[in-house]
Amino acid sequence: MDLHISNYNNRFQIKGDLNKLNLKIFNDQFSNIFDKRDSILLDIEHVSSIDRAGVMALAKLHNESITKSKQLSIVGIGCKELYQHFKSEEPVRVVKEHVDFSNAIVAA
């Protein structure tokens, strides 16, 4: 399945597969996003599958939000691979408005 990203204001809805084959679409959409916005919300409810490259792209976006002191929220049940990735790491404790990723993926 293809990857489709739509947005309204600071909410981005991701649909389809997030994998190595279509990672360019994701990276183009979110390249330097935190230079333009203070916060974004990613809705992954309709992500049907995600591979390691997709998980790493989301982790990179998360790290960028911390580095630039911006807010990143991820909502939706999404794929268990993503949940397991963030659940398996030590919980991220961030000051201000950032998300503690041990509880970040919730039903919308």
C-alpha positions in Angstrom: 0.0 0.0 0.0 1.2 3.5 -0.7 1.9 6.2 1.9 -0.4 9.2 2.0 0.1 12.2 4.4 -2.5 14.8 4.7 -2.5 17.7 7.1 -4.7 20.4 8.6 -2.9 23.0 10.7 -0.5 21.1 12.9 -2.2 17.7 12.6 -0.8 15.2 10.1 -2.6 12.0 9.2 -0.5 9.2 7.9 -2.2 6.4 5.9 -0.8 3.3 4.4 2.6 1.6 4.8 5.6 3.4 6.3 8.5 1.5 5.0 11.9 1.8 3.3 10.4 2.0 -0.1 8.3 5.1 0.6 10.4 6.7 3.3 11.3 9.6 0.9 7.7 10.8 1.0 7.8 10.9 4.8 11.2 12.6 4.9 10.2 15.2 2.4 7.1 16.1 4.3 8.8 16.4 7.7 12.2 17.7 6.7 12.9 20.7 8.9 9.3 20.8 10.1 10.3 22.1 13.5 11.9 25.2 11.8 8.4 26.1 10.7 6.2 24.8 13.5 6.4 24.7 17.3 4.3 21.6 17.6 2.9 18.8 15.4 0.6 15.9 16.0 1.0 12.7 14.0 -2.1 10.5 13.7 -0.9 7.0 12.9 -4.3 5.3 13.3 -4.4 4.4 9.6 -0.8 3.1 9.3 -1.2 -0.4 8.1 2.4 -1.5 8.5 5.7 -0.1 9.5 9.2 -1.5 9.1 12.5 -0.7 10.9 13.2 2.2 8.6 9.8 3.7 9.3 10.3 3.4 13.1 13.7 5.0 12.8 12.2 7.9 10.8 9.7 8.5 13.6 12.4 8.2 16.2 14.5 10.7 14.3 11.6 13.1 14.2 11.2 12.6 18.0 14.9 13.4 18.6 14.6 16.5 16.4 11.7 17.8 18.5 13.7 17.4 21.7 16.8 19.0 20.2 14.8 22.0 19.0 12.6 22.2 22.1 9.4 21.6 20.1 6.4 19.4 20.8 5.7 16.1 18.9 2.6 14.1 19.7 1.8 10.7 18.2 -1.8 9.5 18.5 -3.7 6.4 17.2 -3.4 2.7 17.8 -1.3 2.4 14.7 1.2 -0.5 14.4 2.4 -2.6 17.3 6.0 -2.4 15.9 6.1 1.4 16.7 4.6 0.9 20.1 7.0 -1.8 20.9 10.0 0.3 19.8 9.2 3.2 22.2 7.9 0.9 24.9 11.2 -1.1 24.9 13.4 1.9 25.4 13.7 3.8 28.7 10.9 6.2 29.1 11.7 9.6 27.8 11.3 12.3 30.4 11.2 15.7 28.8 10.6 19.1 30.3 7.9 21.4 29.1 5.4 20.2 26.5 7.1 17.2 25.2 5.7 13.7 25.3 6.7 10.9 27.5 6.8 8.2 24.9 6.1 5.4 27.3 2.5 6.4 27.2 2.4 8.5 24.0 0.5 6.1 21.6 -3.1 6.2 22.6 -6.4 5.6 20.9 -7.6 8.8 19.2 
